[in-house]
Amino acid sequence: MSSSLYSYWSFLVIIILSFILLKVIFDFISNKPFGVIILRILLFGLIISYIQLILGFILYILIPILKYFFDSKSYAIDYQELKLFVYEDFIYDIIAVLIISIGWTLHLKTNDRHKKKIRIFIFYFIGLMMFYHNIK
């Protein structure tokens, strides 16, 4: 149940980050000013990325509990696959959220609107690719 929620949330994060990247590209091409709406959309993408990290952390903690309940030999293969799935995804989630947070922080320190959009695009794109790597 919890890993399916994690998978669905991963798809939601990827869809929203893709929408953010398309919005930033459209605003960059049309030379629109950096407004409050795009700022809120970017913050929303950052928040859902952190929620993805929290869901991954919860699954990371649940793995020893699942091992305790499914300790028979018939579940040994399933446990190893689940452990690899959660550990690998959790590490990629940490890196992706750090990259998106760095992009958010760098765009706040810049006054030029074109540099803001370029920095947001680069760091959110790298974060999106890290989240995209998690999809199985």
Chimera marker file (.cmm) of the C-alpha trace (Angstrom):
<marker_set name="trace">
<marker id="1" x="0.000" y="0.000" z="0.000" r="1" g="1" b="0" radius="0.5"/>
<marker id="2" x="2.639" y="2.496" z="0.990" r="1" g="1" b="0" radius="0.5"/>
<marker id="3" x="4.936" y="1.711" z="-1.923" r="1" g="1" b="0" radius="0.5"/>
<marker id="4" x="2.043" y="2.167" z="-4.375" r="1" g="1" b="0" radius="0.5"/>
<marker id="5" x="1.339" y="5.567" z="-2.793" r="1" g="1" b="0" radius="0.5"/>
<marker id="6" x="5.030" y="6.335" z="-3.237" r="1" g="1" b="0" radius="0.5"/>
<marker id="7" x="4.857" y="5.346" z="-6.921" r="1" g="1" b="0" radius="0.5"/>
<marker id="8" x="1.746" y="7.416" z="-7.584" r="1" g="1" b="0" radius="0.5"/>
<marker id="9" x="3.269" y="10.383" z="-5.805" r="1" g="1" b="0" radius="0.5"/>
<marker id="10" x="6.409" y="9.974" z="-7.951" r="1" g="1" b="0" radius="0.5"/>
<marker id="11" x="4.284" y="10.294" z="-11.082" r="1" g="1" b="0" radius="0.5"/>
<marker id="12" x="2.593" y="13.384" z="-9.642" r="1" g="1" b="0" radius="0.5"/>
<marker id="13" x="5.960" y="14.971" z="-8.863" r="1" g="1" b="0" radius="0.5"/>
<marker id="14" x="7.215" y="14.277" z="-12.377" r="1" g="1" b="0" radius="0.5"/>
<marker id="15" x="4.067" y="15.715" z="-13.979" r="1" g="1" b="0" radius="0.5"/>
<marker id="16" x="4.181" y="18.878" z="-11.879" r="1" g="1" b="0" radius="0.5"/>
<marker id="17" x="7.918" y="19.419" z="-12.380" r="1" g="1" b="0" radius="0.5"/>
<marker id="18" x="7.433" y="18.920" z="-16.123" r="1" g="1" b="0" radius="0.5"/>
<marker id="19" x="4.669" y="21.530" z="-16.083" r="1" g="1" b="0" radius="0.5"/>
<marker id="20" x="6.968" y="23.906" z="-14.197" r="1" g="1" b="0" radius="0.5"/>
<marker id="21" x="9.732" y="23.452" z="-16.761" r="1" g="1" b="0" radius="0.5"/>
<marker id="22" x="7.336" y="24.075" z="-19.642" r="1" g="1" b="0" radius="0.5"/>
<marker id="23" x="6.024" y="27.205" z="-17.910" r="1" g="1" b="0" radius="0.5"/>
<marker id="24" x="9.563" y="28.513" z="-17.350" r="1" g="1" b="0" radius="0.5"/>
<marker id="25" x="10.484" y="27.861" z="-20.993" r="1" g="1" b="0" radius="0.5"/>
<marker id="26" x="7.310" y="29.570" z="-22.201" r="1" g="1" b="0" radius="0.5"/>
<marker id="27" x="7.925" y="32.587" z="-19.959" r="1" g="1" b="0" radius="0.5"/>
<marker id="28" x="11.554" y="32.779" z="-21.070" r="1" g="1" b="0" radius="0.5"/>
<marker id="29" x="10.661" y="32.676" z="-24.769" r="1" g="1" b="0" radius="0.5"/>
<marker id="30" x="7.803" y="35.167" z="-24.444" r="1" g="1" b="0" radius="0.5"/>
<marker id="31" x="9.998" y="37.434" z="-22.272" r="1" g="1" b="0" radius="0.5"/>
<marker id="32" x="7.411" y="37.678" z="-19.486" r="1" g="1" b="0" radius="0.5"/>
<marker id="33" x="8.432" y="39.214" z="-16.166" r="1" g="1" b="0" radius="0.5"/>
<marker id="34" x="9.073" y="36.968" z="-13.192" r="1" g="1" b="0" radius="0.5"/>
<marker id="35" x="5.765" y="37.298" z="-11.357" r="1" g="1" b="0" radius="0.5"/>
<marker id="36" x="4.109" y="36.083" z="-8.214" r="1" g="1" b="0" radius="0.5"/>
<marker id="37" x="2.261" y="33.256" z="-9.983" r="1" g="1" b="0" radius="0.5"/>
<marker id="38" x="5.433" y="31.581" z="-11.269" r="1" g="1" b="0" radius="0.5"/>
<marker id="39" x="6.986" y="32.047" z="-7.848" r="1" g="1" b="0" radius="0.5"/>
<marker id="40" x="4.072" y="30.196" z="-6.243" r="1" g="1" b="0" radius="0.5"/>
<marker id="41" x="4.207" y="27.441" z="-8.847" r="1" g="1" b="0" radius="0.5"/>
<marker id="42" x="7.939" y="26.982" z="-8.217" r="1" g="1" b="0" radius="0.5"/>
<marker id="43" x="7.361" y="26.862" z="-4.475" r="1" g="1" b="0" radius="0.5"/>
<marker id="44" x="4.600" y="24.291" z="-4.975" r="1" g="1" b="0" radius="0.5"/>
<marker id="45" x="7.037" y="22.120" z="-6.953" r="1" g="1" b="0" radius="0.5"/>
<marker id="46" x="9.580" y="22.434" z="-4.166" r="1" g="1" b="0" radius="0.5"/>
<marker id="47" x="6.992" y="21.449" z="-1.538" r="1" g="1" b="0" radius="0.5"/>
<marker id="48" x="5.797" y="18.358" z="-3.388" r="1" g="1" b="0" radius="0.5"/>
<marker id="49" x="9.428" y="17.342" z="-3.895" r="1" g="1" b="0" radius="0.5"/>
<marker id="50" x="9.931" y="17.499" z="-0.131" r="1" g="1" b="0" radius="0.5"/>
<marker id="51" x="6.775" y="15.435" z="0.393" r="1" g="1" b="0" radius="0.5"/>
<marker id="52" x="8.253" y="12.840" z="-1.979" r="1" g="1" b="0" radius="0.5"/>
<marker id="53" x="11.386" y="12.815" z="0.167" r="1" g="1" b="0" radius="0.5"/>
<marker id="54" x="9.324" y="12.341" z="3.331" r="1" g="1" b="0" radius="0.5"/>
<marker id="55" x="7.403" y="9.431" z="1.766" r="1" g="1" b="0" radius="0.5"/>
<marker id="56" x="10.707" y="7.834" z="0.792" r="1" g="1" b="0" radius="0.5"/>
<marker id="57" x="12.006" y="8.321" z="4.327" r="1" g="1" b="0" radius="0.5"/>
<marker id="58" x="8.901" y="6.638" z="5.766" r="1" g="1" b="0" radius="0.5"/>
<marker id="59" x="9.433" y="3.644" z="3.480" r="1" g="1" b="0" radius="0.5"/>
<marker id="60" x="13.115" y="3.623" z="4.451" r="1" g="1" b="0" radius="0.5"/>
<marker id="61" x="12.087" y="3.277" z="8.097" r="1" g="1" b="0" radius="0.5"/>
<marker id="62" x="9.430" y="0.648" z="7.349" r="1" g="1" b="0" radius="0.5"/>
<marker id="63" x="11.873" y="-1.764" z="5.677" r="1" g="1" b="0" radius="0.5"/>
<marker id="64" x="13.180" y="-3.289" z="8.967" r="1" g="1" b="0" radius="0.5"/>
<marker id="65" x="9.587" y="-3.665" z="10.177" r="1" g="1" b="0" radius="0.5"/>
<marker id="66" x="8.620" y="-5.436" z="6.949" r="1" g="1" b="0" radius="0.5"/>
<marker id="67" x="11.656" y="-7.693" z="7.301" r="1" g="1" b="0" radius="0.5"/>
<marker id="68" x="10.544" y="-8.652" z="10.785" r="1" g="1" b="0" radius="0.5"/>
<marker id="69" x="7.051" y="-9.631" z="9.624" r="1" g="1" b="0" radius="0.5"/>
<marker id="70" x="8.137" y="-11.341" z="6.396" r="1" g="1" b="0" radius="0.5"/>
<marker id="71" x="11.098" y="-13.256" z="7.742" r="1" g="1" b="0" radius="0.5"/>
<marker id="72" x="10.344" y="-16.578" z="6.069" r="1" g="1" b="0" radius="0.5"/>
<marker id="73" x="12.422" y="-17.831" z="3.126" r="1" g="1" b="0" radius="0.5"/>
<marker id="74" x="9.569" y="-17.401" z="0.660" r="1" g="1" b="0" radius="0.5"/>
<marker id="75" x="9.728" y="-13.634" z="1.099" r="1" g="1" b="0" radius="0.5"/>
<marker id="76" x="13.516" y="-13.321" z="1.033" r="1" g="1" b="0" radius="0.5"/>
<marker id="77" x="13.659" y="-12.387" z="-2.650" r="1" g="1" b="0" radius="0.5"/>
<marker id="78" x="10.801" y="-9.924" z="-2.302" r="1" g="1" b="0" radius="0.5"/>
<marker id="79" x="12.512" y="-8.283" z="0.648" r="1" g="1" b="0" radius="0.5"/>
<marker id="80" x="15.810" y="-7.884" z="-1.227" r="1" g="1" b="0" radius="0.5"/>
<marker id="81" x="14.040" y="-6.308" z="-4.185" r="1" g="1" b="0" radius="0.5"/>
<marker id="82" x="12.063" y="-4.023" z="-1.896" r="1" g="1" b="0" radius="0.5"/>
<marker id="83" x="15.198" y="-3.018" z="-0.017" r="1" g="1" b="0" radius="0.5"/>
<marker id="84" x="17.059" y="-2.157" z="-3.215" r="1" g="1" b="0" radius="0.5"/>
<marker id="85" x="14.021" y="-0.276" z="-4.537" r="1" g="1" b="0" radius="0.5"/>
<marker id="86" x="13.595" y="1.845" z="-1.426" r="1" g="1" b="0" radius="0.5"/>
<marker id="87" x="17.268" y="2.511" z="-0.648" r="1" g="1" b="0" radius="0.5"/>
<marker id="88" x="18.116" y="3.476" z="-4.206" r="1" g="1" b="0" radius="0.5"/>
<marker id="89" x="15.020" y="5.648" z="-4.564" r="1" g="1" b="0" radius="0.5"/>
<marker id="90" x="15.620" y="7.325" z="-1.217" r="1" g="1" b="0" radius="0.5"/>
<marker id="91" x="19.175" y="8.297" z="-2.152" r="1" g="1" b="0" radius="0.5"/>
<marker id="92" x="18.031" y="9.672" z="-5.518" r="1" g="1" b="0" radius="0.5"/>
<marker id="93" x="15.216" y="11.569" z="-3.793" r="1" g="1" b="0" radius="0.5"/>
<marker id="94" x="17.673" y="13.201" z="-1.398" r="1" g="1" b="0" radius="0.5"/>
<marker id="95" x="19.919" y="14.276" z="-4.267" r="1" g="1" b="0" radius="0.5"/>
<marker id="96" x="16.980" y="15.542" z="-6.367" r="1" g="1" b="0" radius="0.5"/>
<marker id="97" x="15.508" y="17.591" z="-3.519" r="1" g="1" b="0" radius="0.5"/>
<marker id="98" x="18.930" y="19.048" z="-2.722" r="1" g="1" b="0" radius="0.5"/>
<marker id="99" x="19.428" y="20.063" z="-6.343" r="1" g="1" b="0" radius="0.5"/>
<marker id="100" x="15.963" y="21.644" z="-6.569" r="1" g="1" b="0" radius="0.5"/>
<marker id="101" x="16.571" y="23.459" z="-3.264" r="1" g="1" b="0" radius="0.5"/>
<marker id="102" x="19.900" y="24.788" z="-4.534" r="1" g="1" b="0" radius="0.5"/>
<marker id="103" x="18.171" y="26.059" z="-7.683" r="1" g="1" b="0" radius="0.5"/>
<marker id="104" x="15.462" y="27.707" z="-5.585" r="1" g="1" b="0" radius="0.5"/>
<marker id="105" x="18.064" y="29.400" z="-3.372" r="1" g="1" b="0" radius="0.5"/>
<marker id="106" x="20.162" y="30.584" z="-6.322" r="1" g="1" b="0" radius="0.5"/>
<marker id="107" x="17.174" y="32.067" z="-8.100" r="1" g="1" b="0" radius="0.5"/>
<marker id="108" x="16.246" y="34.027" z="-4.960" r="1" g="1" b="0" radius="0.5"/>
<marker id="109" x="19.703" y="35.637" z="-4.887" r="1" g="1" b="0" radius="0.5"/>
<marker id="110" x="19.562" y="36.793" z="-8.516" r="1" g="1" b="0" radius="0.5"/>
<marker id="111" x="17.921" y="40.036" z="-9.632" r="1" g="1" b="0" radius="0.5"/>
<marker id="112" x="18.053" y="39.484" z="-13.398" r="1" g="1" b="0" radius="0.5"/>
<marker id="113" x="14.868" y="37.719" z="-14.557" r="1" g="1" b="0" radius="0.5"/>
<marker id="114" x="16.579" y="35.842" z="-17.388" r="1" g="1" b="0" radius="0.5"/>
<marker id="115" x="19.217" y="34.419" z="-15.052" r="1" g="1" b="0" radius="0.5"/>
<marker id="116" x="16.471" y="33.414" z="-12.624" r="1" g="1" b="0" radius="0.5"/>
<marker id="117" x="14.630" y="31.465" z="-15.279" r="1" g="1" b="0" radius="0.5"/>
<marker id="118" x="17.794" y="29.815" z="-16.580" r="1" g="1" b="0" radius="0.5"/>
<marker id="119" x="18.854" y="28.744" z="-13.078" r="1" g="1" b="0" radius="0.5"/>
<marker id="120" x="15.394" y="27.447" z="-12.266" r="1" g="1" b="0" radius="0.5"/>
<marker id="121" x="15.289" y="25.534" z="-15.541" r="1" g="1" b="0" radius="0.5"/>
<marker id="122" x="18.708" y="23.936" z="-15.077" r="1" g="1" b="0" radius="0.5"/>
<marker id="123" x="18.278" y="22.846" z="-11.464" r="1" g="1" b="0" radius="0.5"/>
<marker id="124" x="14.635" y="21.793" z="-11.738" r="1" g="1" b="0" radius="0.5"/>
<marker id="125" x="15.495" y="19.840" z="-14.902" r="1" g="1" b="0" radius="0.5"/>
<marker id="126" x="18.290" y="17.967" z="-13.133" r="1" g="1" b="0" radius="0.5"/>
<marker id="127" x="15.945" y="17.285" z="-10.206" r="1" g="1" b="0" radius="0.5"/>
<marker id="128" x="13.266" y="16.072" z="-12.616" r="1" g="1" b="0" radius="0.5"/>
<marker id="129" x="15.723" y="13.677" z="-14.229" r="1" g="1" b="0" radius="0.5"/>
<marker id="130" x="16.670" y="12.338" z="-10.790" r="1" g="1" b="0" radius="0.5"/>
<marker id="131" x="12.998" y="11.761" z="-9.949" r="1" g="1" b="0" radius="0.5"/>
<marker id="132" x="12.442" y="10.261" z="-13.385" r="1" g="1" b="0" radius="0.5"/>
<marker id="133" x="15.203" y="7.749" z="-12.706" r="1" g="1" b="0" radius="0.5"/>
<marker id="134" x="13.176" y="6.410" z="-9.761" r="1" g="1" b="0" radius="0.5"/>
<marker id="135" x="10.242" y="5.254" z="-11.893" r="1" g="1" b="0" radius="0.5"/>
<marker id="136" x="10.184" y="1.521" z="-12.245" r="1" g="1" b="0" radius="0.5"/>
<link id1="1" id2="2" r="1" g="1" b="0" radius="0.2"/>
<link id1="2" id2="3" r="1" g="1" b="0" radius="0.2"/>
<link id1="3" id2="4" r="1" g="1" b="0" radius="0.2"/>
<link id1="4" id2="5" r="1" g="1" b="0" radius="0.2"/>
<link id1="5" id2="6" r="1" g="1" b="0" radius="0.2"/>
<link id1="6" id2="7" r="1" g="1" b="0" radius="0.2"/>
<link id1="7" id2="8" r="1" g="1" b="0" radius="0.2"/>
<link id1="8" id2="9" r="1" g="1" b="0" radius="0.2"/>
<link id1="9" id2="10" r="1" g="1" b="0" radius="0.2"/>
<link id1="10" id2="11" r="1" g="1" b="0" radius="0.2"/>
<link id1="11" id2="12" r="1" g="1" b="0" radius="0.2"/>
<link id1="12" id2="13" r="1" g="1" b="0" radius="0.2"/>
<link id1="13" id2="14" r="1" g="1" b="0" radius="0.2"/>
<link id1="14" id2="15" r="1" g="1" b="0" radius="0.2"/>
<link id1="15" id2="16" r="1" g="1" b="0" radius="0.2"/>
<link id1="16" id2="17" r="1" g="1" b="0" radius="0.2"/>
<link id1="17" id2="18" r="1" g="1" b="0" radius="0.2"/>
<link id1="18" id2="19" r="1" g="1" b="0" radius="0.2"/>
<link id1="19" id2="20" r="1" g="1" b="0" radius="0.2"/>
<link id1="20" id2="21" r="1" g="1" b="0" radius="0.2"/>
<link id1="21" id2="22" r="1" g="1" b="0" radius="0.2"/>
<link id1="22" id2="23" r="1" g="1" b="0" radius="0.2"/>
<link id1="23" id2="24" r="1" g="1" b="0" radius="0.2"/>
<link id1="24" id2="25" r="1" g="1" b="0" radius="0.2"/>
<link id1="25" id2="26" r="1" g="1" b="0" radius="0.2"/>
<link id1="26" id2="27" r="1" g="1" b="0" radius="0.2"/>
<link id1="27" id2="28" r="1" g="1" b="0" radius="0.2"/>
<link id1="28" id2="29" r="1" g="1" b="0" radius="0.2"/>
<link id1="29" id2="30" r="1" g="1" b="0" radius="0.2"/>
<link id1="30" id2="31" r="1" g="1" b="0" radius="0.2"/>
<link id1="31" id2="32" r="1" g="1" b="0" radius="0.2"/>
<link id1="32" id2="33" r="1" g="1" b="0" radius="0.2"/>
<link id1="33" id2="34" r="1" g="1" b="0" radius="0.2"/>
<link id1="34" id2="35" r="1" g="1" b="0" radius="0.2"/>
<link id1="35" id2="36" r="1" g="1" b="0" radius="0.2"/>
<link id1="36" id2="37" r="1" g="1" b="0" radius="0.2"/>
<link id1="37" id2="38" r="1" g="1" b="0" radius="0.2"/>
<link id1="38" id2="39" r="1" g="1" b="0" radius="0.2"/>
<link id1="39" id2="40" r="1" g="1" b="0" radius="0.2"/>
<link id1="40" id2="41" r="1" g="1" b="0" radius="0.2"/>
<link id1="41" id2="42" r="1" g="1" b="0" radius="0.2"/>
<link id1="42" id2="43" r="1" g="1" b="0" radius="0.2"/>
<link id1="43" id2="44" r="1" g="1" b="0" radius="0.2"/>
<link id1="44" id2="45" r="1" g="1" b="0" radius="0.2"/>
<link id1="45" id2="46" r="1" g="1" b="0" radius="0.2"/>
<link id1="46" id2="47" r="1" g="1" b="0" radius="0.2"/>
<link id1="47" id2="48" r="1" g="1" b="0" radius="0.2"/>
<link id1="48" id2="49" r="1" g="1" b="0" radius="0.2"/>
<link id1="49" id2="50" r="1" g="1" b="0" radius="0.2"/>
<link id1="50" id2="51" r="1" g="1" b="0" radius="0.2"/>
<link id1="51" id2="52" r="1" g="1" b="0" radius="0.2"/>
<link id1="52" id2="53" r="1" g="1" b="0" radius="0.2"/>
<link id1="53" id2="54" r="1" g="1" b="0" radius="0.2"/>
<link id1="54" id2="55" r="1" g="1" b="0" radius="0.2"/>
<link id1="55" id2="56" r="1" g="1" b="0" radius="0.2"/>
<link id1="56" id2="57" r="1" g="1" b="0" radius="0.2"/>
<link id1="57" id2="58" r="1" g="1" b="0" radius="0.2"/>
<link id1="58" id2="59" r="1" g="1" b="0" radius="0.2"/>
<link id1="59" id2="60" r="1" g="1" b="0" radius="0.2"/>
<link id1="60" id2="61" r="1" g="1" b="0" radius="0.2"/>
<link id1="61" id2="62" r="1" g="1" b="0" radius="0.2"/>
<link id1="62" id2="63" r="1" g="1" b="0" radius="0.2"/>
<link id1="63" id2="64" r="1" g="1" b="0" radius="0.2"/>
<link id1="64" id2="65" r="1" g="1" b="0" radius="0.2"/>
<link id1="65" id2="66" r="1" g="1" b="0" radius="0.2"/>
<link id1="66" id2="67" r="1" g="1" b="0" radius="0.2"/>
<link id1="67" id2="68" r="1" g="1" b="0" radius="0.2"/>
<link id1="68" id2="69" r="1" g="1" b="0" radius="0.2"/>
<link id1="69" id2="70" r="1" g="1" b="0" radius="0.2"/>
<link id1="70" id2="71" r="1" g="1" b="0" radius="0.2"/>
<link id1="71" id2="72" r="1" g="1" b="0" radius="0.2"/>
<link id1="72" id2="73" r="1" g="1" b="0" radius="0.2"/>
<link id1="73" id2="74" r="1" g="1" b="0" radius="0.2"/>
<link id1="74" id2="75" r="1" g="1" b="0" radius="0.2"/>
<link id1="75" id2="76" r="1" g="1" b="0" radius="0.2"/>
<link id1="76" id2="77" r="1" g="1" b="0" radius="0.2"/>
<link id1="77" id2="78" r="1" g="1" b="0" radius="0.2"/>
<link id1="78" id2="79" r="1" g="1" b="0" radius="0.2"/>
<link id1="79" id2="80" r="1" g="1" b="0" radius="0.2"/>
<link id1="80" id2="81" r="1" g="1" b="0" radius="0.2"/>
<link id1="81" id2="82" r="1" g="1" b="0" radius="0.2"/>
<link id1="82" id2="83" r="1" g="1" b="0" radius="0.2"/>
<link id1="83" id2="84" r="1" g="1" b="0" radius="0.2"/>
<link id1="84" id2="85" r="1" g="1" b="0" radius="0.2"/>
<link id1="85" id2="86" r="1" g="1" b="0" radius="0.2"/>
<link id1="86" id2="87" r="1" g="1" b="0" radius="0.2"/>
<link id1="87" id2="88" r="1" g="1" b="0" radius="0.2"/>
<link id1="88" id2="89" r="1" g="1" b="0" radius="0.2"/>
<link id1="89" id2="90" r="1" g="1" b="0" radius="0.2"/>
<link id1="90" id2="91" r="1" g="1" b="0" radius="0.2"/>
<link id1="91" id2="92" r="1" g="1" b="0" radius="0.2"/>
<link id1="92" id2="93" r="1" g="1" b="0" radius="0.2"/>
<link id1="93" id2="94" r="1" g="1" b="0" radius="0.2"/>
<link id1="94" id2="95" r="1" g="1" b="0" radius="0.2"/>
<link id1="95" id2="96" r="1" g="1" b="0" radius="0.2"/>
<link id1="96" id2="97" r="1" g="1" b="0" radius="0.2"/>
<link id1="97" id2="98" r="1" g="1" b="0" radius="0.2"/>
<link id1="98" id2="99" r="1" g="1" b="0" radius="0.2"/>
<link id1="99" id2="100" r="1" g="1" b="0" radius="0.2"/>
<link id1="100" id2="101" r="1" g="1" b="0" radius="0.2"/>
<link id1="101" id2="102" r="1" g="1" b="0" radius="0.2"/>
<link id1="102" id2="103" r="1" g="1" b="0" radius="0.2"/>
<link id1="103" id2="104" r="1" g="1" b="0" radius="0.2"/>
<link id1="104" id2="105" r="1" g="1" b="0" radius="0.2"/>
<link id1="105" id2="106" r="1" g="1" b="0" radius="0.2"/>
<link id1="106" id2="107" r="1" g="1" b="0" radius="0.2"/>
<link id1="107" id2="108" r="1" g="1" b="0" radius="0.2"/>
<link id1="108" id2="109" r="1" g="1" b="0" radius="0.2"/>
<link id1="109" id2="110" r="1" g="1" b="0" radius="0.2"/>
<link id1="110" id2="111" r="1" g="1" b="0" radius="0.2"/>
<link id1="111" id2="112" r="1" g="1" b="0" radius="0.2"/>
<link id1="112" id2="113" r="1" g="1" b="0" radius="0.2"/>
<link id1="113" id2="114" r="1" g="1" b="0" radius="0.2"/>
<link id1="114" id2="115" r="1" g="1" b="0" radius="0.2"/>
<link id1="115" id2="116" r="1" g="1" b="0" radius="0.2"/>
<link id1="116" id2="117" r="1" g="1" b="0" radius="0.2"/>
<link id1="117" id2="118" r="1" g="1" b="0" radius="0.2"/>
<link id1="118" id2="119" r="1" g="1" b="0" radius="0.2"/>
<link id1="119" id2="120" r="1" g="1" b="0" radius="0.2"/>
<link id1="120" id2="121" r="1" g="1" b="0" radius="0.2"/>
<link id1="121" id2="122" r="1" g="1" b="0" radius="0.2"/>
<link id1="122" id2="123" r="1" g="1" b="0" radius="0.2"/>
<link id1="123" id2="124" r="1" g="1" b="0" radius="0.2"/>
<link id1="124" id2="125" r="1" g="1" b="0" radius="0.2"/>
<link id1="125" id2="126" r="1" g="1" b="0" radius="0.2"/>
<link id1="126" id2="127" r="1" g="1" b="0" radius="0.2"/>
<link id1="127" id2="128" r="1" g="1" b="0" radius="0.2"/>
<link id1="128" id2="129" r="1" g="1" b="0" radius="0.2"/>
<link id1="129" id2="130" r="1" g="1" b="0" radius="0.2"/>
<link id1="130" id2="131" r="1" g="1" b="0" radius="0.2"/>
<link id1="131" id2="132" r="1" g="1" b="0" radius="0.2"/>
<link id1="132" id2="133" r="1" g="1" b="0" radius="0.2"/>
<link id1="133" id2="134" r="1" g="1" b="0" radius="0.2"/>
<link id1="134" id2="135" r="1" g="1" b="0" radius="0.2"/>
<link id1="135" id2="136" r="1" g="1" b="0" radius="0.2"/>
</marker_set>
